[in-house]
Amino acid sequence: MKQVLQNLKSGQIQVADVPCPKVRPGHLLIQSRASLISAGTERMLVEFGKAGWLDKARQQPDKVRQVLDKVKTDGLFPTLEAVRHKLDQPVPLGYCNVGTVLEVGVGVDGYEPGDRVLSNGAHAEIVCVPMHLCARIPESVPDESAAFGVVAAIGLQGVRLSQPTLGEAFVVSGLGLIGLLTVQLLRAHGCRVLGLDFNTQRLAQAAEVGAETFNLADGEPVSAATAFSRGRGVDGVLITAATKSDDPVRQAAHMCRKRGRIVLVGVAGLQLSRADFYEKELSFQVSCSYGPGRYDPAYEQQGHDYPLGFVRWTEQRNFEAVLDMMQSRQLDPQPLITHRFDLDDTTDAYALISSDQPSLGVMLRY
């Protein structure tokens, strides 16, 4: 079968012929129908792969510390060999997959062959995915819409942490895929939304789904947020941008009312001013991917679900929630699709997202 792989040493993307996976206990074997390139995350992986050794080290200082610790215990040359070996290992790309179930592993309930499912499977013709990282797709939701379900769940988890209520005023800072989906989710909660970005096209897309907008190229957005909140300060800010700058967090603190909520969904600098947060008693939280269960081996790999009465919204239940919203048309990702590529042309798709050419939702077809 064919799968999209990246060489971490060189950054080279290839569509490789690899062995087909076999179904494992607690997993679903899925034949892919479509997948979405998550432009922000996957562009960062491509740029990391193309970077030299020094730039790689600068981008991942925590990994550098691990290497230095290994040098102390194992010596220099074994450590260098281990690093080279790690960088030579091809890395599967992609985590927004839609397909049809081929086989159901031992211990999996609620699925059967032929079911159409969303998963966080890679860009590959056939994927084997843990059952808690899958969700059945409603019949009326098209494949390409459903492929946005994983990134929409990332936005939804940020929304849940911000605890919006009907009529509140929120800012979404950064209008990429997740930001634009987050705008729709907040609108579905009955919130007024102000979207911030430098990109005029994305600002126009946010306006089309009911947001007011402010172009960051025009200067500081704090006064715009003050006017938007009728002089009271906004109730919350969701930062869905990807930047090294501290500006999004600093601006969020200045925009919020007393006891406002700030949730970091994307990536931003975290040089915080204590005074900004202290005087208003602001809350700040970092959102973790799709929701509770993420990176928990007992939940994801071993299939131990969290009790509904104690954890209402796990990552799988967030997948189901966004798919339900697509079915009801409260969430519509179709206008976000800008390009479509066949799997064999995947290298062209990655060249696109790494270029200056405008793109947003880039779909792979199987």
Secondary structure by P-SEA (a helix, b strand, c coil): cbbbbbccccccccccccccccccccccbbbbcccccaaaaaaaaaaaaaccaaaaaaacaaaaaaaaaaaaccccaaaaaaaaaaaabbbbbbcccccccccccccccccccccccccccccccbbbbccccbbbbcccccaaaaaaaaaaaaaaaaaaaaccccbbbbbbccccaaaaaaaaaaaaabbbbbbbcccaaaaaaaaaabbbbbccccccaaaaaaaaaccccccbbbbccccccaaaaaaaaaacccbbbbbbcbbbbccccaaaaaaabbbbbbbcccccccccccccccccccccccccccaaaaaaaaaaaaaaccccccccccccccccaaaaaaaaaaccccccbbbbcc
